[in-house]
């Protein structure tokens, strides 16, 4: 005689058990364990498991997608852990493509990151607040240098920023500082190429997003095709 065992906690069918005859009563069998049924369980197909019913009187089939991994359209990842749980109808086996906003933000970040990396050897040794002042320093330095070279009777041009720098420095004269500022500006002049390339890449990205003749997938392809590495490779120093 056979009975069919199930897991006492989950209710899942485990295996058949052959009962031994009772040696004291040859026409009877030993009492089976409590977590068994005499009814033969049905055959489960794909993504099904046989479990005992709530009253533990019969078998039933329940969905079994345990271990199934899927994505939703919002990009969230899910994994089914429990019996009876099924993936939603709109579940995806692969991550959905990123939204155009996310893709554009990632591309713009890459464009800016490469630009900063090219400029980093020059700017990294200065605080950002000082780098911001370079344009004004250069304007004052070149204006003062032109005045000095001309040797005219014109009044000395104002150099408020340079004068404030000199007010707290005792290791350099004004002509020396002016020369250093001009030399630094000349070495940094190639940055204009980078600014121009970065601007062109940004406009290219904006044009793709604004093109209503393209589908979203075509826009994704076009954004991915923007080669910022190649664009910056033409910079001449």
C-alpha positions in Angstrom: 0.0 0.0 0.0 1.2 3.5 -0.8 0.5 6.9 0.7 1.8 10.2 -0.5 3.9 12.5 1.7 3.8 16.3 1.7 5.9 18.9 3.5 4.3 19.7 6.8 5.2 23.4 6.5 4.8 24.3 2.8 2.2 21.6 1.9 4.3 20.6 -1.2 4.1 17.0 -2.3 7.3 15.2 -1.6 7.3 11.5 -2.4 5.3 8.2 -2.2 5.8 6.0 0.8 5.2 2.2 0.8 3.6 1.2 4.1 4.7 -1.9 5.8 2.2 -4.5 6.9 1.5 -4.7 10.6 3.3 -7.8 11.9 0.7 -8.3 14.5 -2.2 -7.9 12.1 -1.2 -9.3 8.6 -4.2 -7.8 6.9 -3.5 -4.3 8.1 -0.7 -1.8 7.5 1.3 0.3 9.9 -0.2 3.7 10.6 1.3 6.2 8.1 2.7 9.6 9.1 0.3 12.4 9.6 1.6 14.4 6.7 0.4 11.9 4.1 -2.7 11.4 1.9 -3.9 8.1 0.4 -5.0 9.9 -2.8 -2.5 9.9 -5.6 -1.4 13.4 -6.5 -2.1 14.8 -9.9 0.7 15.3 -12.4 2.1 18.9 -12.4 3.1 20.5 -15.7 5.6 23.4 -16.2 5.4 26.1 -13.6 3.1 24.1 -11.4 3.6 22.3 -8.1 1.3 19.8 -6.3 0.4 20.9 -2.8 -2.1 19.7 -0.2 -5.2 21.8 0.1 -6.0 24.0 3.1 -8.0 21.3 4.8 -5.3 18.7 4.1 -7.8 16.3 2.6 -6.8 16.4 -1.1 -4.2 17.7 -3.6 -4.3 20.8 -5.7 -2.1 22.4 -8.3 -0.7 25.9 -7.7 1.5 28.1 -9.9 5.2 27.7 -9.2 7.4 30.4 -10.6 9.9 30.4 -7.8 13.3 31.7 -8.9 11.7 33.5 -11.9 13.4 36.9 -12.5 11.7 39.6 -14.4 11.6 43.4 -14.9 8.8 45.9 -15.0 8.6 48.7 -17.5 9.8 51.1 -14.9 13.1 49.3 -14.8 12.6 47.6 -11.4 13.9 44.1 -11.0 11.9 41.3 -9.3 12.4 37.7 -8.3 9.5 35.4 -7.3 10.2 33.6 -4.0 6.8 32.1 -3.1 4.5 29.4 -4.3 1.3 30.8 -5.9 2.9 34.0 -7.1 2.9 34.6 -10.8 4.7 37.2 -12.9 2.5 40.1 -14.2 1.3 39.9 -17.8 3.6 42.8 -18.7 6.7 41.3 -17.1 9.9 41.6 -19.2 12.7 39.0 -19.3 15.3 41.7 -20.0 15.7 45.2 -18.6 13.6 47.8 -20.5 15.6 50.3 -22.5 16.4 53.5 -20.5 14.1 56.4 -20.9 15.2 59.1 -23.3 15.7 61.5 -20.4 18.0 59.1 -18.6 19.9 58.3 -21.8 20.4 62.0 -22.6 21.5 62.7 -19.1 24.0 59.9 -19.2 25.4 61.1 -22.6 25.6 64.7 -21.4 27.5 63.5 -18.3 30.0 61.6 -20.5 30.4 64.7 -22.7 31.2 66.9 -19.8 33.4 64.3 -18.0 35.7 64.0 -21.0 35.9 67.8 -21.3 36.9 68.1 -17.7 39.4 65.3 -18.0 41.2 67.1 -20.8 41.3 70.3 -18.8 42.1 68.7 -15.5 45.9 68.7 -15.8 45.7 72.5 -15.9 42.9 73.3 -13.6 43.4 70.6 -10.9 46.1 72.5 -9.1 43.9 75.5 -8.6 40.7 75.9 -6.5 37.6 76.2 -8.7 36.9 79.7 -7.3 40.2 80.9 -8.7 39.7 79.2 -12.1 36.5 81.2 -12.4 38.5 84.4 -12.1 40.9 83.6 -14.9 39.0 85.4 -17.6 39.0 88.6 -15.5 42.7 88.2 -14.6 43.6 87.8 -18.3 41.6 90.9 -19.3 43.2 93.0 -16.7 46.7 91.6 -17.4 46.6 92.1 -21.1 45.1 95.6 -20.8 47.8 96.6 -18.3 50.6 95.0 -20.4 49.4 96.9 -23.5 49.4 100.1 -21.6 52.9 99.4 -20.2 54.3 98.5 -23.6 52.8 101.6 -25.3 54.6 103.9 -22.9 51.9 106.5 -23.5 50.7 109.3 -21.3 47.3 107.6 -20.9 46.3 106.8 -17.3 47.1 103.4 -16.0 44.1 101.1 -16.5 42.4 99.7 -13.5 43.4 96.3 -12.4 41.4 95.7 -9.3 41.6 91.9 -9.2 45.3 91.9 -9.8 45.9 94.6 -7.2 44.0 92.6 -4.6 46.1 89.5 -5.4 49.3 91.6 -4.9 47.9 93.0 -1.7 48.5 89.7 0.0 51.6 88.5 -1.9 55.0 89.8 -1.2 56.9 87.3 -3.5 56.2 88.9 -6.8 55.9 92.2 -8.6 53.1 93.4 -10.7 54.9 93.1 -14.0 55.9 89.5 -13.0 52.4 88.6 -12.1 51.0 90.1 -15.3 53.4 88.0 -17.3 52.5 84.8 -15.4 48.8 85.5 -15.9 49.3 86.0 -19.7 51.5 82.9 -20.0 48.9 80.8 -18.1 46.1 82.2 -20.4 48.1 81.3 -23.5 48.6 77.8 -22.3 44.9 77.5 -21.5 43.8 79.0 -24.9 43.2 75.5 -26.4 40.3 75.1 -24.0 38.3 77.2 -26.4 38.3 74.2 -28.7 37.0 72.0 -26.0 34.2 74.5 -25.1 33.2 74.6 -28.8 33.2 70.8 -29.2 31.2 70.4 -26.0 28.7 73.0 -27.2 28.3 71.2 -30.6 27.8 67.8 -28.9 25.2 69.3 -26.6 23.3 70.9 -29.5 23.5 67.6 -31.4 21.9 65.8 -28.4 19.2 68.4 -28.1 18.4 68.2 -31.8 17.9 64.4 -31.6 15.5 64.7 -28.7 13.5 67.4 -30.5 13.3 65.5 -33.8 9.6 64.4 -34.0 10.3 62.4 -37.1 12.3 59.8 -35.1 10.8 57.1 -33.0 12.1 56.6 -29.4 14.2 53.7 -30.5 15.7 55.7 -33.3 16.5 58.4 -30.9 18.2 55.9 -28.6 20.3 54.7 -31.5 21.2 58.2 -32.5 22.2 59.2 -29.0 24.3 56.1 -28.7 26.0 57.0 -32.0 27.3 60.3 -30.6 31.0 59.6 -30.3 32.3 62.1 -27.8 35.7 60.4 -27.6 36.3 60.9 -31.3 34.9 64.5 -31.2 37.4 65.6 -28.5 40.3 63.8 -30.2 40.7 66.6 -32.7 41.7 69.1 -30.0 45.1 70.7 -30.8 47.2 72.0 -27.9 
